[in-house]
């Protein structure tokens, strides 16, 4: 099932907030890394949806 662009934007915003919060609170490297991977994946999906 394909996610709408609007939903992707919402998910990207939430993922960005989680990443920022994990960095600001000094979370473990693995947590920051996983949050970063999740955000990158969502951004890739958004870019692909615009092609």
N, CA, C and O atoms as a Tripos MOL2 file, in Angstrom:
@<TRIPOS>MOLECULE
protein
  204   203    51     0     0
PROTEIN
NO_CHARGES

@<TRIPOS>ATOM
      1 N           0.8450   -1.1830    0.0000 N.3       1 UNK1
      2 CA          0.0000    0.0000    0.0000 C.3       1 UNK1
      3 C           0.8870    1.2420    0.0000 C.2       1 UNK1
      4 O           1.8550    1.3270    0.7550 O.2       1 UNK1
      5 N           0.5470    2.1870   -0.8440 N.am      2 UNK2
      6 CA          1.3210    3.4080   -0.9720 C.3       2 UNK2
      7 C           0.8280    4.4530    0.0270 C.2       2 UNK2
      8 O          -0.3750    4.6340    0.2140 O.2       2 UNK2
      9 N           1.7710    5.1310    0.6600 N.am      3 UNK3
     10 CA          1.4530    6.1690    1.6320 C.3       3 UNK3
     11 C           1.2940    7.4920    0.8910 C.2       3 UNK3
     12 O           2.0740    7.7890   -0.0130 O.2       3 UNK3
     13 N           0.2980    8.2860    1.2600 N.am      4 UNK4
     14 CA          0.0910    9.5750    0.6150 C.3       4 UNK4
     15 C           1.2310   10.5290    0.9680 C.2       4 UNK4
     16 O           1.8850   10.3750    1.9990 O.2       4 UNK4
     17 N           1.4550   11.4950    0.1170 N.am      5 UNK5
     18 CA          2.5210   12.4730    0.3630 C.3       5 UNK5
     19 C           2.2660   13.2340    1.6530 C.2       5 UNK5
     20 O           3.2040   13.5350    2.3910 O.2       5 UNK5
     21 N           1.0070   13.5470    1.9310 N.am      6 UNK6
     22 CA          0.6740   14.2690    3.1540 C.3       6 UNK6
     23 C           1.0520   13.4470    4.3810 C.2       6 UNK6
     24 O           1.6010   13.9800    5.3440 O.2       6 UNK6
     25 N           0.7570   12.1420    4.3450 N.am      7 UNK7
     26 CA          1.1110   11.2580    5.4520 C.3       7 UNK7
     27 C           2.6260   11.1300    5.5760 C.2       7 UNK7
     28 O           3.1550   11.0760    6.6870 O.2       7 UNK7
     29 N           3.3240   11.0820    4.4470 N.am      8 UNK8
     30 CA          4.7880   11.0300    4.4860 C.3       8 UNK8
     31 C           5.3650   12.2770    5.1510 C.2       8 UNK8
     32 O           6.2970   12.1850    5.9500 O.2       8 UNK8
     33 N           4.8150   13.4260    4.8260 N.am      9 UNK9
     34 CA          5.2900   14.6740    5.4360 C.3       9 UNK9
     35 C           5.0990   14.6230    6.9510 C.2       9 UNK9
     36 O           5.9840   15.0140    7.7120 O.2       9 UNK9
     37 N           3.9370   14.1370    7.3750 N.am     10 UNK10
     38 CA          3.6710   14.0090    8.8130 C.3      10 UNK10
     39 C           4.6570   13.0500    9.4600 C.2      10 UNK10
     40 O           5.1990   13.3420   10.5260 O.2      10 UNK10
     41 N           4.8940   11.9080    8.8240 N.am     11 UNK11
     42 CA          5.8340   10.9330    9.3720 C.3      11 UNK11
     43 C           7.2530   11.4830    9.4020 C.2      11 UNK11
     44 O           7.9950   11.2240   10.3490 O.2      11 UNK11
     45 N           7.6400   12.2400    8.3760 N.am     12 UNK12
     46 CA          8.9650   12.8600    8.3410 C.3      12 UNK12
     47 C           9.1240   13.8480    9.4880 C.2      12 UNK12
     48 O          10.1650   13.8770   10.1450 O.2      12 UNK12
     49 N           8.1040   14.6530    9.7300 N.am     13 UNK13
     50 CA          8.1760   15.6210   10.8290 C.3      13 UNK13
     51 C           8.3360   14.9220   12.1740 C.2      13 UNK13
     52 O           9.1270   15.3600   13.0090 O.2      13 UNK13
     53 N           7.5940   13.8420   12.3870 N.am     14 UNK14
     54 CA          7.6880   13.0970   13.6450 C.3      14 UNK14
     55 C           9.0650   12.4360   13.7860 C.2      14 UNK14
     56 O           9.6650   12.4490   14.8600 O.2      14 UNK14
     57 N           9.5490   11.8640   12.6890 N.am     15 UNK15
     58 CA         10.8640   11.2090   12.7250 C.3      15 UNK15
     59 C          11.9650   12.2320   12.9880 C.2      15 UNK15
     60 O          12.9050   11.9600   13.7350 O.2      15 UNK15
     61 N          11.8470   13.3960   12.3790 N.am     16 UNK16
     62 CA         12.8300   14.4660   12.6090 C.3      16 UNK16
     63 C          12.8160   14.9010   14.0650 C.2      16 UNK16
     64 O          13.8730   15.1210   14.6570 O.2      16 UNK16
     65 N          11.6300   15.0270   14.6470 N.am     17 UNK17
     66 CA         11.5230   15.4000   16.0540 C.3      17 UNK17
     67 C          12.1450   14.3430   16.9630 C.2      17 UNK17
     68 O          12.8350   14.6730   17.9270 O.2      17 UNK17
     69 N          11.8940   13.0550   16.6460 N.am     18 UNK18
     70 CA         12.4990   11.9720   17.4380 C.3      18 UNK18
     71 C          14.0250   12.0100   17.3370 C.2      18 UNK18
     72 O          14.7250   11.8430   18.3360 O.2      18 UNK18
     73 N          14.5300   12.2300   16.1280 N.am     19 UNK19
     74 CA         15.9820   12.3080   15.9420 C.3      19 UNK19
     75 C          16.5570   13.4810   16.7240 C.2      19 UNK19
     76 O          17.5350   13.3190   17.4540 O.2      19 UNK19
     77 N          15.9690   14.6410   16.5810 N.am     20 UNK20
     78 CA         16.4570   15.8200   17.2980 C.3      20 UNK20
     79 C          16.4330   15.6090   18.8100 C.2      20 UNK20
     80 O          17.3800   15.9670   19.5100 O.2      20 UNK20
     81 N          15.3550   15.0310   19.3000 N.am     21 UNK21
     82 CA         15.2360   14.8020   20.7340 C.3      21 UNK21
     83 C          16.2890   13.7980   21.2150 C.2      21 UNK21
     84 O          16.8760   13.9740   22.2830 O.2      21 UNK21
     85 N          16.5230   12.7600   20.4340 N.am     22 UNK22
     86 CA         17.5250   11.7730   20.8410 C.3      22 UNK22
     87 C          18.9210   12.3850   20.8660 C.2      22 UNK22
     88 O          19.7390   12.0240   21.7120 O.2      22 UNK22
     89 N          19.1980   13.2960   19.9590 N.am     23 UNK23
     90 CA         20.4920   13.9780   19.9480 C.3      23 UNK23
     91 C          20.5970   14.9160   21.1480 C.2      23 UNK23
     92 O          21.6030   14.9200   21.8570 O.2      23 UNK23
     93 N          19.5540   15.7080   21.3680 N.am     24 UNK24
     94 CA         19.5620   16.6900   22.4560 C.3      24 UNK24
     95 C          19.6590   16.0490   23.8350 C.2      24 UNK24
     96 O          20.2600   16.6180   24.7460 O.2      24 UNK24
     97 N          19.0740   14.8770   23.9870 N.am     25 UNK25
     98 CA         19.0890   14.2280   25.3000 C.3      25 UNK25
     99 C          20.2960   13.3240   25.4960 C.2      25 UNK25
    100 O          20.4630   12.7230   26.5580 O.2      25 UNK25
    101 N          21.1400   13.2270   24.4690 N.am     26 UNK26
    102 CA         22.3400   12.4070   24.5930 C.3      26 UNK26
    103 C          22.0480   10.9180   24.6140 C.2      26 UNK26
    104 O          22.6920   10.1590   25.3380 O.2      26 UNK26
    105 N          21.0730   10.5060   23.8150 N.am     27 UNK27
    106 CA         20.7090    9.0870   23.7520 C.3      27 UNK27
    107 C          21.8930    8.2680   23.2350 C.2      27 UNK27
    108 O          22.8560    8.8100   22.6920 O.2      27 UNK27
    109 N          21.7970    6.9760   23.4140 N.am     28 UNK28
    110 CA         22.8440    6.0650   22.9420 C.3      28 UNK28
    111 C          23.0080    6.2140   21.4250 C.2      28 UNK28
    112 O          22.0670    6.5470   20.7040 O.2      28 UNK28
    113 N          24.2240    5.9580   20.9770 N.am     29 UNK29
    114 CA         24.5360    6.0650   19.5550 C.3      29 UNK29
    115 C          23.5770    5.2290   18.7050 C.2      29 UNK29
    116 O          23.1120    5.6930   17.6640 O.2      29 UNK29
    117 N          23.2830    4.0260   19.1300 N.am     30 UNK30
    118 CA         22.4150    3.1350   18.3710 C.3      30 UNK30
    119 C          21.0220    3.7320   18.1650 C.2      30 UNK30
    120 O          20.4230    3.5880   17.1000 O.2      30 UNK30
    121 N          20.5190    4.4040   19.1980 N.am     31 UNK31
    122 CA         19.2030    5.0410   19.1090 C.3      31 UNK31
    123 C          19.2320    6.1910   18.1040 C.2      31 UNK31
    124 O          18.3450    6.3130   17.2590 O.2      31 UNK31
    125 N          20.2490    7.0200   18.2060 N.am     32 UNK32
    126 CA         20.3840    8.1460   17.2670 C.3      32 UNK32
    127 C          20.5220    7.6160   15.8430 C.2      32 UNK32
    128 O          19.9010    8.1360   14.9150 O.2      32 UNK32
    129 N          21.3350    6.5870   15.6780 N.am     33 UNK33
    130 CA         21.5600    5.9980   14.3560 C.3      33 UNK33
    131 C          20.2580    5.4430   13.7780 C.2      33 UNK33
    132 O          19.9560    5.6860   12.6090 O.2      33 UNK33
    133 N          19.4920    4.7140   14.5610 N.am     34 UNK34
    134 CA         18.2260    4.1510   14.0930 C.3      34 UNK34
    135 C          17.2350    5.2550   13.7280 C.2      34 UNK34
    136 O          16.5280    5.1500   12.7260 O.2      34 UNK34
    137 N          17.1860    6.3080   14.5370 N.am     35 UNK35
    138 CA         16.3010    7.4350   14.2300 C.3      35 UNK35
    139 C          16.7200    8.1050   12.9230 C.2      35 UNK35
    140 O          15.8710    8.5220   12.1350 O.2      35 UNK35
    141 N          18.0170    8.2060   12.6990 N.am     36 UNK36
    142 CA         18.5330    8.7990   11.4710 C.3      36 UNK36
    143 C          18.1820    7.9460   10.2610 C.2      36 UNK36
    144 O          17.7830    8.4720    9.2230 O.2      36 UNK36
    145 N          18.3280    6.6380   10.3900 N.am     37 UNK37
    146 CA         17.9960    5.7220    9.2950 C.3      37 UNK37
    147 C          16.5100    5.8200    8.9560 C.2      37 UNK37
    148 O          16.1320    5.8590    7.7850 O.2      37 UNK37
    149 N          15.6800    5.8610    9.9860 N.am     38 UNK38
    150 CA         14.2330    5.9660    9.7580 C.3      38 UNK38
    151 C          13.8950    7.2490    9.0000 C.2      38 UNK38
    152 O          13.1100    7.2250    8.0520 O.2      38 UNK38
    153 N          14.4860    8.3640    9.4160 N.am     39 UNK39
    154 CA         14.2340    9.6400    8.7460 C.3      39 UNK39
    155 C          14.7080    9.5880    7.3000 C.2      39 UNK39
    156 O          13.9890   10.0290    6.4030 O.2      39 UNK39
    157 N          15.9000    9.0590    7.0560 N.am     40 UNK40
    158 CA         16.4260    8.9420    5.6920 C.3      40 UNK40
    159 C          15.5030    8.1120    4.8130 C.2      40 UNK40
    160 O          15.2600    8.4570    3.6570 O.2      40 UNK40
    161 N          14.9920    7.0180    5.3640 N.am     41 UNK41
    162 CA         14.0890    6.1470    4.6130 C.3      41 UNK41
    163 C          12.8110    6.8950    4.2150 C.2      41 UNK41
    164 O          12.3610    6.7980    3.0730 O.2      41 UNK41
    165 N          12.2420    7.6260    5.1420 N.am     42 UNK42
    166 CA         11.0190    8.3840    4.8540 C.3      42 UNK42
    167 C          11.2700    9.4820    3.8170 C.2      42 UNK42
    168 O          10.4390    9.7120    2.9380 O.2      42 UNK42
    169 N          12.4000   10.1490    3.9230 N.am     43 UNK43
    170 CA         12.7390   11.1860    2.9450 C.3      43 UNK43
    171 C          12.9110   10.5670    1.5650 C.2      43 UNK43
    172 O          12.4730   11.1420    0.5690 O.2      43 UNK43
    173 N          13.5380    9.4100    1.5000 N.am     44 UNK44
    174 CA         13.6990    8.7110    0.2110 C.3      44 UNK44
    175 C          12.3470    8.3590   -0.4020 C.2      44 UNK44
    176 O          12.1420    8.5080   -1.6070 O.2      44 UNK44
    177 N          11.4290    7.8930    0.4380 N.am     45 UNK45
    178 CA         10.0760    7.5770   -0.0330 C.3      45 UNK45
    179 C           9.3930    8.8310   -0.5680 C.2      45 UNK45
    180 O           8.7120    8.7790   -1.5930 O.2      45 UNK45
    181 N           9.5730    9.9630    0.1250 N.am     46 UNK46
    182 CA          8.9450   11.2090   -0.3020 C.3      46 UNK46
    183 C           9.4990   11.6480   -1.6540 C.2      46 UNK46
    184 O           8.7510   12.0460   -2.5470 O.2      46 UNK46
    185 N          10.8220   11.5700   -1.7890 N.am     47 UNK47
    186 CA         11.4410   11.9630   -3.0550 C.3      47 UNK47
    187 C          10.9550   11.0640   -4.1860 C.2      47 UNK47
    188 O          10.6380   11.5460   -5.2730 O.2      47 UNK47
    189 N          10.8960    9.7660   -3.9320 N.am     48 UNK48
    190 CA         10.4340    8.8280   -4.9570 C.3      48 UNK48
    191 C           8.9760    9.0900   -5.3410 C.2      48 UNK48
    192 O           8.5840    8.8600   -6.4850 O.2      48 UNK48
    193 N           8.1830    9.5660   -4.3980 N.am     49 UNK49
    194 CA          6.7720    9.8300   -4.7070 C.3      49 UNK49
    195 C           6.6030   11.0410   -5.5990 C.2      49 UNK49
    196 O           5.5410   11.2290   -6.1920 O.2      49 UNK49
    197 N           7.6400   11.8700   -5.7050 N.am     50 UNK50
    198 CA          7.5740   13.0730   -6.5320 C.3      50 UNK50
    199 C           8.0840   12.8230   -7.9520 C.2      50 UNK50
    200 O           8.0320   13.7220   -8.7910 O.2      50 UNK50
    201 N           8.5720   11.6220   -8.2280 N.am     51 UNK51
    202 CA          9.1180   11.3290   -9.5660 C.3      51 UNK51
    203 C           8.0370   10.9290  -10.5220 C.2      51 UNK51
    204 O           8.3160   10.6480  -11.6870 O.2      51 UNK51
@<TRIPOS>BOND
     1     1     2 1
     2     2     3 1
     3     3     4 2
     4     3     5 am
     5     5     6 1
     6     6     7 1
     7     7     8 2
     8     7     9 am
     9     9    10 1
    10    10    11 1
    11    11    12 2
    12    11    13 am
    13    13    14 1
    14    14    15 1
    15    15    16 2
    16    15    17 am
    17    17    18 1
    18    18    19 1
    19    19    20 2
    20    19    21 am
    21    21    22 1
    22    22    23 1
    23    23    24 2
    24    23    25 am
    25    25    26 1
    26    26    27 1
    27    27    28 2
    28    27    29 am
    29    29    30 1
    30    30    31 1
    31    31    32 2
    32    31    33 am
    33    33    34 1
    34    34    35 1
    35    35    36 2
    36    35    37 am
    37    37    38 1
    38    38    39 1
    39    39    40 2
    40    39    41 am
    41    41    42 1
    42    42    43 1
    43    43    44 2
    44    43    45 am
    45    45    46 1
    46    46    47 1
    47    47    48 2
    48    47    49 am
    49    49    50 1
    50    50    51 1
    51    51    52 2
    52    51    53 am
    53    53    54 1
    54    54    55 1
    55    55    56 2
    56    55    57 am
    57    57    58 1
    58    58    59 1
    59    59    60 2
    60    59    61 am
    61    61    62 1
    62    62    63 1
    63    63    64 2
    64    63    65 am
    65    65    66 1
    66    66    67 1
    67    67    68 2
    68    67    69 am
    69    69    70 1
    70    70    71 1
    71    71    72 2
    72    71    73 am
    73    73    74 1
    74    74    75 1
    75    75    76 2
    76    75    77 am
    77    77    78 1
    78    78    79 1
    79    79    80 2
    80    79    81 am
    81    81    82 1
    82    82    83 1
    83    83    84 2
    84    83    85 am
    85    85    86 1
    86    86    87 1
    87    87    88 2
    88    87    89 am
    89    89    90 1
    90    90    91 1
    91    91    92 2
    92    91    93 am
    93    93    94 1
    94    94    95 1
    95    95    96 2
    96    95    97 am
    97    97    98 1
    98    98    99 1
    99    99   100 2
   100    99   101 am
   101   101   102 1
   102   102   103 1
   103   103   104 2
   104   103   105 am
   105   105   106 1
   106   106   107 1
   107   107   108 2
   108   107   109 am
   109   109   110 1
   110   110   111 1
   111   111   112 2
   112   111   113 am
   113   113   114 1
   114   114   115 1
   115   115   116 2
   116   115   117 am
   117   117   118 1
   118   118   119 1
   119   119   120 2
   120   119   121 am
   121   121   122 1
   122   122   123 1
   123   123   124 2
   124   123   125 am
   125   125   126 1
   126   126   127 1
   127   127   128 2
   128   127   129 am
   129   129   130 1
   130   130   131 1
   131   131   132 2
   132   131   133 am
   133   133   134 1
   134   134   135 1
   135   135   136 2
   136   135   137 am
   137   137   138 1
   138   138   139 1
   139   139   140 2
   140   139   141 am
   141   141   142 1
   142   142   143 1
   143   143   144 2
   144   143   145 am
   145   145   146 1
   146   146   147 1
   147   147   148 2
   148   147   149 am
   149   149   150 1
   150   150   151 1
   151   151   152 2
   152   151   153 am
   153   153   154 1
   154   154   155 1
   155   155   156 2
   156   155   157 am
   157   157   158 1
   158   158   159 1
   159   159   160 2
   160   159   161 am
   161   161   162 1
   162   162   163 1
   163   163   164 2
   164   163   165 am
   165   165   166 1
   166   166   167 1
   167   167   168 2
   168   167   169 am
   169   169   170 1
   170   170   171 1
   171   171   172 2
   172   171   173 am
   173   173   174 1
   174   174   175 1
   175   175   176 2
   176   175   177 am
   177   177   178 1
   178   178   179 1
   179   179   180 2
   180   179   181 am
   181   181   182 1
   182   182   183 1
   183   183   184 2
   184   183   185 am
   185   185   186 1
   186   186   187 1
   187   187   188 2
   188   187   189 am
   189   189   190 1
   190   190   191 1
   191   191   192 2
   192   191   193 am
   193   193   194 1
   194   194   195 1
   195   195   196 2
   196   195   197 am
   197   197   198 1
   198   198   199 1
   199   199   200 2
   200   199   201 am
   201   201   202 1
   202   202   203 1
   203   203   204 2
@<TRIPOS>SUBSTRUCTURE
     1 UNK1         2 RESIDUE 1 A UNK
     2 UNK2         6 RESIDUE 1 A UNK
     3 UNK3        10 RESIDUE 1 A UNK
     4 UNK4        14 RESIDUE 1 A UNK
     5 UNK5        18 RESIDUE 1 A UNK
     6 UNK6        22 RESIDUE 1 A UNK
     7 UNK7        26 RESIDUE 1 A UNK
     8 UNK8        30 RESIDUE 1 A UNK
     9 UNK9        34 RESIDUE 1 A UNK
    10 UNK10       38 RESIDUE 1 A UNK
    11 UNK11       42 RESIDUE 1 A UNK
    12 UNK12       46 RESIDUE 1 A UNK
    13 UNK13       50 RESIDUE 1 A UNK
    14 UNK14       54 RESIDUE 1 A UNK
    15 UNK15       58 RESIDUE 1 A UNK
    16 UNK16       62 RESIDUE 1 A UNK
    17 UNK17       66 RESIDUE 1 A UNK
    18 UNK18       70 RESIDUE 1 A UNK
    19 UNK19       74 RESIDUE 1 A UNK
    20 UNK20       78 RESIDUE 1 A UNK
    21 UNK21       82 RESIDUE 1 A UNK
    22 UNK22       86 RESIDUE 1 A UNK
    23 UNK23       90 RESIDUE 1 A UNK
    24 UNK24       94 RESIDUE 1 A UNK
    25 UNK25       98 RESIDUE 1 A UNK
    26 UNK26      102 RESIDUE 1 A UNK
    27 UNK27      106 RESIDUE 1 A UNK
    28 UNK28      110 RESIDUE 1 A UNK
    29 UNK29      114 RESIDUE 1 A UNK
    30 UNK30      118 RESIDUE 1 A UNK
    31 UNK31      122 RESIDUE 1 A UNK
    32 UNK32      126 RESIDUE 1 A UNK
    33 UNK33      130 RESIDUE 1 A UNK
    34 UNK34      134 RESIDUE 1 A UNK
    35 UNK35      138 RESIDUE 1 A UNK
    36 UNK36      142 RESIDUE 1 A UNK
    37 UNK37      146 RESIDUE 1 A UNK
    38 UNK38      150 RESIDUE 1 A UNK
    39 UNK39      154 RESIDUE 1 A UNK
    40 UNK40      158 RESIDUE 1 A UNK
    41 UNK41      162 RESIDUE 1 A UNK
    42 UNK42      166 RESIDUE 1 A UNK
    43 UNK43      170 RESIDUE 1 A UNK
    44 UNK44      174 RESIDUE 1 A UNK
    45 UNK45      178 RESIDUE 1 A UNK
    46 UNK46      182 RESIDUE 1 A UNK
    47 UNK47      186 RESIDUE 1 A UNK
    48 UNK48      190 RESIDUE 1 A UNK
    49 UNK49      194 RESIDUE 1 A UNK
    50 UNK50      198 RESIDUE 1 A UNK
    51 UNK51      202 RESIDUE 1 A UNK
